Amino acid sequence: TLSTLRFADRVKAIKTVAIVNETPTERLIRELREENARLMQMIQSGGSMLGAISNLSQEERSEEEEDLKKQLEQNAREMEEMKKSWEQRLKEEASKAQSTNLEATKLKEK
């Protein structure tokens, strides 16, 4: 019928886009892992961020390698922090607050 043909014509115009269901935390963890892999590759190859490793002195190379390792460690810490549930974070903050309160009361006693 004519209405079926109209429906078929409208359906042809529909564009679908597949997306990955991923939370912002999962996306950040994935991006950090990718960056860590890239940094590890740069460290292992002895490469430079600028691609000019041959122009760098030995001291500059070691400094750059240290910077890359620090950035890699920071990314790993951030990934571990992101993996923690909010309950774990709440417990950690509560224990920090409790220890701070204990220290404050000890100082007042003196």
LODRENGU-145767 format. One record per atom (N, C-alpha, C): atom name; residue in three letters; y, x, z. Coordinates in steps of 0.02 Angstrom, whole numbers. Layout:
! residues N
  mike  nuke      py      px      pz
    CA   ALA       Y       X       Z
...
This chain:
! residues 110
  mike  nuke      py      px      pz
     N   THR     -59      42       0
    CA   THR       0       0       0
     C   THR      62      44       0
     N   LEU     118      12      -7
    CA   LEU     181      48     -10
     C   LEU     198      80      57
     N   SER     184      46     113
    CA   SER     199      75     178
     C   SER     156     137     192
     N   THR      94     137     167
    CA   THR      51     195     176
     C   THR      79     255     138
     N   LEU     104     243      79
    CA   LEU     134     297      39
     C   LEU     197     324      73
     N   ARG     238     280     101
    CA   ARG     297     303     137
     C   ARG     277     346     198
     N   PHE     226     323     233
    CA   PHE     202     360     292
     C   PHE     177     429     270
     N   ALA     139     432     216
    CA   ALA     112     496     192
     C   ALA     170     542     171
     N   ASP     221     514     141
    CA   ASP     279     555     122
     C   ASP     315     583     183
     N   ARG     322     543     236
    CA   ARG     354     567     298
     C   ARG     311     621     331
     N   VAL     245     612     330
    CA   VAL     201     660     363
     C   VAL     204     727     328
     N   LYS     212     728     263
    CA   LYS     217     791     226
     C   LYS     277     832     249
     N   ALA     330     800     272
    CA   ALA     391     834     292
     C   ALA     387     863     363
     N   ILE     335     846     400
    CA   ILE     330     870     469
     C   ILE     310     943     469
     N   LYS     347     983     506
    CA   LYS     333    1054     514
     C   LYS     310    1066     585
     N   THR     254    1098     595
    CA   THR     230    1113     662
     C   THR     235    1188     674
     N   VAL     253    1205     734
    CA   VAL     258    1275     754
     C   VAL     216    1285     816
     N   ALA     169    1332     812
    CA   ALA     126    1345     869
     C   ALA     162    1393     916
     N   ILE     160    1377     980
    CA   ILE     190    1420    1031
     C   ILE     138    1434    1084
     N   VAL     146    1490    1118
    CA   VAL     100    1509    1172
     C   VAL     128    1481    1237
     N   ASN      87    1445    1273
    CA   ASN     108    1420    1338
     C   ASN     106    1477    1387
     N   GLU     166    1501    1405
    CA   GLU     171    1559    1448
     C   GLU     232    1550    1493
     N   THR     223    1562    1556
    CA   THR     278    1556    1603
     C   THR     324    1616    1595
     N   PRO     386    1610    1618
    CA   PRO     431    1668    1613
     C   PRO     403    1729    1649
     N   THR     368    1718    1703
    CA   THR     338    1775    1740
     C   THR     284    1808    1698
     N   GLU     242    1768    1667
    CA   GLU     189    1796    1625
     C   GLU     219    1833    1566
     N   ARG     273    1806    1538
    CA   ARG     306    1839    1482
     C   ARG     334    1906    1503
     N   LEU     366    1908    1562
    CA   LEU     394    1970    1587
     C   LEU     340    2022    1600
     N   ILE     284    2000    1629
    CA   ILE     228    2046    1641
     C   ILE     202    2073    1575
     N   ARG     194    2030    1525
    CA   ARG     170    2052    1460
     C   ARG     218    2103    1429
     N   GLU     283    2090    1433
    CA   GLU     333    2136    1406
     C   GLU     332    2203    1442
     N   LEU     324    2201    1509
    CA   LEU     322    2263    1547
     C   LEU     259    2303    1529
     N   ARG     203    2269    1520
    CA   ARG     142    2305    1500
     C   ARG     152    2338    1432
     N   GLU     183    2302    1385
    CA   GLU     195    2331    1319
     C   GLU     241    2392    1325
     N   GLU     293    2386    1367
    CA   GLU     338    2442    1376
     C   GLU     302    2501    1409
     N   ASN     260    2486    1458
    CA   ASN     221    2539    1491
     C   ASN     176    2575    1440
     N   ALA     144    2537    1397
    CA   ALA     101    2568    1346
     C   ALA     142    2612    1300
     N   ARG     201    2589    1281
    CA   ARG     245    2629    1238
     C   ARG     267    2692    1273
     N   LEU     286    2686    1337
    CA   LEU     308    2745    1375
     C   LEU     251    2795    1385
     N   MET     191    2769    1400
    CA   MET     134    2814    1407
     C   MET     120    2852    1342
     N   GLN     127    2818    1287
    CA   GLN     116    2849    1223
     C   GLN     169    2903    1211
     N   MET     231    2889    1230
    CA   MET     284    2938    1221
     C   MET     271    2999    1266
     N   ILE     248    2987    1327
    CA   ILE     235    3043    1373
     C   ILE     177    3086    1346
     N   GLN     124    3053    1324
    CA   GLN      66    3090    1300
     C   GLN      80    3129    1236
     N   SER     121    3100    1193
    CA   SER     137    3135    1131
     C   SER     193    3186    1140
     N   GLY     225    3184    1198
    CA   GLY     280    3230    1211
     C   GLY     342    3212    1170
     N   GLY     344    3150    1146
    CA   GLY     398    3128    1103
     C   GLY     461    3113    1142
     N   SER     514    3108    1105
    CA   SER     579    3093    1135
     C   SER     598    3022    1117
     N   MET     640    2992    1160
    CA   MET     664    2925    1145
     C   MET     706    2926    1081
     N   LEU     738    2981    1069
    CA   LEU     781    2986    1010
     C   LEU     745    3015     950
     N   GLY     684    3039     961
    CA   GLY     646    3068     906
     C   GLY     669    3138     888
     N   ALA     707    3171     931
    CA   ALA     733    3238     917
     C   ALA     705    3289     966
     N   ILE     641    3287     977
    CA   ILE     610    3330    1028
     C   ILE     616    3404    1009
     N   SER     615    3420     945
    CA   SER     619    3490     925
     C   SER     686    3521     943
     N   ASN     737    3481     950
    CA   ASN     804    3507     966
     C   ASN     815    3514    1041
     N   LEU     768    3491    1083
    CA   LEU     778    3493    1155
     C   LEU     748    3556    1184
     N   SER     780    3581    1236
    CA   SER     754    3639    1271
     C   SER     696    3617    1316
     N   GLN     661    3665    1343
    CA   GLN     604    3649    1387
     C   GLN     627    3610    1448
     N   GLU     685    3629    1475
    CA   GLU     712    3594    1534
     C   GLU     729    3522    1517
     N   GLU     760    3511    1460
    CA   GLU     777    3443    1439
     C   GLU     715    3401    1427
     N   ARG     663    3432    1399
    CA   ARG     600    3397    1387
     C   ARG     570    3374    1453
     N   SER     569    3420    1502
    CA   SER     539    3402    1566
     C   SER     580    3348    1601
     N   GLU     647    3351    1595
    CA   GLU     689    3299    1624
     C   GLU     675    3232    1592
     N   GLU     669    3232    1526
    CA   GLU     656    3169    1491
     C   GLU     587    3142    1509
     N   GLU     539    3187    1516
    CA   GLU     472    3165    1535
     C   GLU     472    3136    1605
     N   GLU     510    3166    1651
    CA   GLU     516    3139    1719
     C   GLU     549    3071    1718
     N   ASP     601    3063    1677
    CA   ASP     634    2998    1671
     C   ASP     586    2945    1646
     N   LEU     545    2963    1596
    CA   LEU     496    2916    1569
     C   LEU     444    2897    1622
     N   LYS     423    2947    1661
    CA   LYS     373    2932    1713
     C   LYS     404    2887    1767
     N   LYS     467    2899    1785
    CA   LYS     500    2857    1835
     C   LYS     505    2786    1810
     N   GLN     524    2778    1746
    CA   GLN     531    2712    1717
     C   GLN     462    2678    1715
     N   LEU     411    2715    1700
    CA   LEU     343    2688    1698
     C   LEU     322    2665    1767
     N   GLU     336    2705    1818
    CA   GLU     319    2685    1887
     C   GLU     358    2624    1909
     N   GLN     421    2621    1890
    CA   GLN     462    2563    1908
     C   GLN     434    2500    1874
     N   ASN     414    2505    1812
    CA   ASN     385    2447    1778
     C   ASN     321    2425    1811
     N   ALA     280    2474    1833
    CA   ALA     218    2456    1867
     C   ALA     232    2420    1932
     N   ARG     283    2443    1970
    CA   ARG     301    2409    2033
     C   ARG     325    2338    2018
     N   GLU     365    2330    1966
    CA   GLU     390    2264    1949
     C   GLU     332    2217    1929
     N   MET     283    2244    1893
    CA   MET     226    2202    1874
     C   MET     187    2181    1935
     N   GLU     177    2226    1983
    CA   GLU     141    2209    2044
     C   GLU     179    2156    2084
     N   GLU     245    2163    2086
    CA   GLU     287    2114    2121
     C   GLU     282    2046    2088
     N   MET     280    2045    2022
    CA   MET     276    1981    1985
     C   MET     208    1948    1995
     N   LYS     157    1987    2007
    CA   LYS      90    1959    2016
     C   LYS      83    1925    2084
     N   LYS     124    1943    2131
    CA   LYS     119    1914    2198
     C   LYS     139    1841    2196
     N   SER     106    1801    2234
    CA   SER     124    1731    2238
     C   SER     185    1723    2283
     N   TRP     216    1667    2279
    CA   TRP     276    1657    2321
     C   TRP     258    1655    2395
     N   GLU     196    1635    2410
    CA   GLU     175    1635    2480
     C   GLU     171    1706    2507
     N   GLN     145    1752    2467
    CA   GLN     141    1821    2489
     C   GLN     211    1850    2499
     N   ARG     256    1834    2453
    CA   ARG     325    1858    2460
     C   ARG     358    1830    2522
     N   LEU     345    1766    2536
    CA   LEU     373    1734    2595
     C   LEU     347    1768    2659
     N   LYS     283    1784    2661
    CA   LYS     254    1818    2719
     C   LYS     285    1887    2728
     N   GLU     294    1923    2673
    CA   GLU     324    1990    2676
     C   GLU     396    1986    2703
     N   GLU     434    1939    2677
    CA   GLU     503    1932    2700
     C   GLU     506    1912    2773
     N   ALA     460    1868    2794
    CA   ALA     459    1847    2864
     C   ALA     442    1906    2909
     N   SER     395    1947    2888
    CA   SER     378    2005    2930
     C   SER     435    2055    2931
     N   LYS     471    2063    2876
    CA   LYS     530    2107    2876
     C   LYS     583    2081    2923
     N   ALA     595    2016    2921
    CA   ALA     645    1985    2964
     C   ALA     626    1993    3037
     N   GLN     562    1984    3052
    CA   GLN     538    1990    3120
     C   GLN     547    2062    3145
     N   SER     530    2110    3104
    CA   SER     538    2180    3126
     C   SER     612    2198    3134
     N   THR     654    2170    3092
    CA   THR     726    2182    3099
     C   THR     752    2152    3164
     N   ASN     728    2092    3180
    CA   ASN     748    2060    3243
     C   ASN     725    2100    3303
     N   LEU     665    2127    3300
    CA   LEU     639    2168    3355
     C   LEU     682    2231    3364
     N   GLU     700    2262    3309
    CA   GLU     742    2322    3313
     C   GLU     810    2305    3341
     N   ALA     837    2249    3321
    CA   ALA     903    2228    3346
     C   ALA     901    2215    3421
     N   THR     848    2184    3446
    CA   THR     843    2171    3517
     C   THR     834    2236    3556
     N   LYS     798    2284    3529
    CA   LYS     789    2349    3563
     C   LYS     856    2385    3568
     N   LEU     897    2381    3516
    CA   LEU     962    2413    3516
     C   LEU    1009    2380    3568
     N   LYS    1003    2315    3574
    CA   LYS    1045    2280    3623
     C   LYS    1025    2298    3694
     N   GLU     961    2310    3705
    CA   GLU     937    2328    3772
     C   GLU     962    2396    3793
     N   LYS     974    2440    3747
    CA   LYS     997    2508    3763
     C   LYS    1069    2504    3780
